[in-house]
Amino acid sequence: MHEKKPRITYGELGKYLISLGFEETERTGHRVFRNNEFDSLIMLPRHRRNRLVEPRHLSMIRVNLTGKGIPGG
């Protein structure tokens, strides 16, 4: 049996990160999410908000959130 891959858009991911206390800014070609309380920085390529997040980006974010001890991560 194959494990289901999470399906989330970049827009949904951005809203989720903001709900965890991240602030979003944009830099050339990237969306930057920063959470100063947990000293966490996440940079993602600027894609259309309705595009599905690449699995490698989800993995990177999961590692960041759990490694920093961010509740809800």
C-alpha positions as CSV (number, residue, x, y, z in Angstrom):
1,M,0.0,0.0,0.0
2,H,1.3,3.5,-0.9
3,E,1.4,6.2,1.6
4,K,-0.7,9.2,0.6
5,K,1.3,12.3,-0.1
6,P,0.1,15.5,1.6
7,R,-1.6,17.9,-0.8
8,I,-1.3,21.5,0.2
9,T,-0.9,24.6,-1.9
10,Y,1.6,27.3,-1.3
11,G,-1.2,29.7,-0.3
12,E,-2.5,27.2,2.3
13,L,1.0,26.6,3.6
14,G,1.5,30.4,4.0
15,K,-1.7,30.7,6.0
16,Y,-0.7,27.8,8.2
17,L,2.8,29.3,8.9
18,I,1.2,32.6,9.7
19,S,-1.2,30.9,12.1
20,L,1.9,29.5,13.9
21,G,3.3,33.0,14.5
22,F,5.4,33.5,11.3
23,E,5.5,36.8,9.5
24,E,5.7,36.7,5.7
25,T,7.8,39.0,3.6
26,E,8.9,38.7,-0.1
27,R,12.4,38.9,-1.5
28,T,13.3,38.6,-5.1
29,G,12.0,35.2,-6.2
30,H,11.2,34.0,-2.7
31,R,8.7,34.1,0.1
32,V,10.3,34.4,3.5
33,F,8.6,33.3,6.7
34,R,10.2,34.4,10.0
35,N,9.3,33.5,13.6
36,N,11.5,35.5,15.9
37,E,10.1,33.8,19.0
38,F,11.5,30.5,17.9
39,D,14.4,31.9,15.9
40,S,13.1,30.2,12.8
41,L,13.4,31.2,9.1
42,I,11.8,29.4,6.1
43,M,12.5,30.5,2.6
44,L,10.3,29.2,-0.2
45,P,10.4,29.9,-4.0
46,R,7.7,32.3,-5.0
47,H,5.2,30.2,-6.8
48,R,1.5,30.8,-7.5
49,R,-0.4,30.4,-4.3
50,N,-2.7,27.7,-5.9
51,R,0.3,25.5,-6.9
52,L,0.9,22.3,-4.8
53,V,3.9,22.5,-2.5
54,E,6.7,20.2,-3.6
55,P,7.3,17.3,-1.2
56,R,10.9,18.3,-0.5
57,H,9.7,21.7,0.7
58,L,7.2,20.1,3.0
59,S,9.9,17.8,4.4
60,M,12.2,20.8,5.0
61,I,9.5,22.7,6.8
62,R,8.5,19.8,8.9
63,V,12.1,19.3,10.0
64,N,12.4,23.1,10.8
65,L,9.2,23.2,12.8
66,T,9.9,20.1,14.9
67,G,13.6,21.0,15.4
68,K,12.7,24.4,16.7
69,G,9.9,23.0,19.0
70,I,7.2,25.1,17.4
71,P,3.8,24.0,18.7
72,G,1.6,22.7,15.8
73,G,4.6,21.8,13.7
